[in-house]
Amino acid sequence: METNFAHHQSAHCENGVASNLLKHNGLNISEPMVFGIGSGLFFVYLPILRVNYAPAISYRPMPGSIFNKVAKRLGLKIKRQKFSSEANAIKVLDENLKNNIPSGLQVGVYNLTYFPDEYRFHFNAHNLVVYGKTDTDYLISDPIMEHVTTLTHEELRKVRFAKGAFAPRGQIYYPIQVPVHVDLKGAIIKGIKDTCSNMLAPVPIIGVRGIRLVAKLIKKWPVKEGTKKANHYLAQIVRMQEEIGTGGGGFRFIYAAFLQEAAVILGNDELQTLSLEMTEIGDLWRDFAVEASRVYKNRSTKVDVYNLLSDELLAIADREEVFFKKLKKAIS
């Protein structure tokens, strides 16, 4: 069983799966457009939730949120299922493949055998497409990979039913109705307004205020937690930012590309200018990640480096607050 599915590499898994599935179903929409309409740019700090023995930090909304918002704003219908029975999960996927329906799956990263070892840790919010099956393997289009790949039947079962935070429970999703004509302009405006609302939210752990909170904590971690744990927490920030989900810098570059597309579609030159500004902010996130990685790898020669990192992140928060206020005004 194999569907005629076109694999396109992307920067982020959920955007890539959504874009590829929609292209397969006749709606040619780019990864940045999916990300922007789906309000994928986000920040949240969750100290009570632990991931790899460190406070959870996410640069994206809840798994599934991006595609769900894209569907709502473009008038699409998506079917999404979770399972308590592994046998039922396998049965539904196999039926889809029999009916030539490529299917998106949420999976755990740890047992993805085609990932390099350094990227395989306990993270359950990865997305991929299964587009076919042989006697021994499932055919996989993982959008962050350059080429299509495979997983054995047992390997796919393991990643679909990985345990821990955000356990996927065999989750499967796919479009069941895609209209011929969509209101792209309206969807873009709704997506931008929602992103601005999230990033400017008056909640201490979300958006710009969440970034400021983490920046202030960086100063306290070495004293309160000790250098070893403080460095582990820094590594968590960078891992979630640059390795899993492309978070900090990568998401800003994707959002800048979205604003470029949106500027043309809406005929709004101000969005083009803001796109360049968002690229600059993305560069600042990358600079922060490089310096933080030097610290937790014990390669930094700077004095008072935790305070310097804190100041860098506070400066990023200030830039983002100004940016999102301007963006909100530009489409009001």
Salt bridges, closest charged atoms under 4 A:
GLU14 OE1 - ARG60 NH2 2.47
GLU86 OE1 - ARG157 NH1 3.01
ASP94 OD2 - LYS133 NZ 2.77
GLU95 OE2 - LYS98 NZ 3.72
ASP117 OD1 - ARG120 NH1 3.70
ASP142 OD2 - HIS126 NE2 2.74
GLU146 OE2 - HIS147 NE2 3.71
GLU154 OE2 - ARG157 NH2 2.58
ASP194 OD2 - LYS69 NZ 2.65
ASP194 OD2 - ARG73 NH2 2.91
GLU225 OE1 - LYS229 NZ 3.92
GLU242 OE1 - ARG286 NE 2.57
GLU277 OE1 - LYS326 NZ 2.82
GLU280 OE1 - ARG319 NH2 3.05
GLU291 OE1 - ARG294 NH1 3.06
GLU291 OE1 - LYS302 NZ 3.31
ASP311 OD1 - LYS219 NZ 3.78
ASP318 OD1 - ARG212 NH2 2.86
GLU320 OE2 - ARG252 NE 2.78
GLU321 OE1 - ARG212 NH2 2.61
GLU321 OE2 - LYS325 NZ 3.29
